[in-house]
């Protein structure tokens, strides 16, 4: 299972929110590159970089931070937040994104999102399927859609999507454990037979990770990766522990 630390950006600074509420913003470091280099020094190879200003503004904002981290580290960055147009996507990839994550756009403009999968390939486009009460949330988690989570993921799986990041928003930033039951449901619902032309889903868990002991359980469920944010910043999970986990798997 891939370990993917998160850096969330507001005004160029590394922050964390609770349940996606911008009023809960806590600044952890004013230099995201410093944070990214620290991750890299502990053997971490992947980074989840979220443009929270972009999510709120509905267009890419912090691409310069992306460009800086991509050019100064070897981290494979998946970038999300505010990607709404073909131009936003072009800027993200030109700035060094290895993958991009689309959430609201996948709900509000399915045709465009499917065209991104077809144009860039399923290995470059991640579906951001973030949920409240198993309904997909959009607009930086500021609103709930009518989309049911499991059918939403299944529909995109049939359109070729492979990577899915799922955050249970009620868990995000709360440090009270991830939604194991929800992830089990997704893995079970998305499983395919050997004769199916649909690709196996690569589920990335996000939200609520609070202890190192939760990681093997997520791996056992079948998660391909897990995003860890606040637990690192609040020293609930040490980078040395993650380094050891990466080396042992």
Secondary structure, DSSP 8 states (H G I E B T S, - for coil): -EEEEEEEEETTEEEEEETTEEEEEEEEES-HHHHHHHHHHTT--EEEEEEHHHHHHTS---HHHHHHHHHHS--EEEEESS--SHHHHHHHHHTT-SEEEESHHHHH-HHHHHHHHHHH-TTTEEEE--EETTEEEETTTTEEEEEEHHHHHHHHHHTT--EEEEEBTTTTTS-S---HHHHHHHHHHH---TT-SS---EEEEES----THHHHHHHHHT-SEEEE-HHHHTTSS-HHHHHHHHHH-
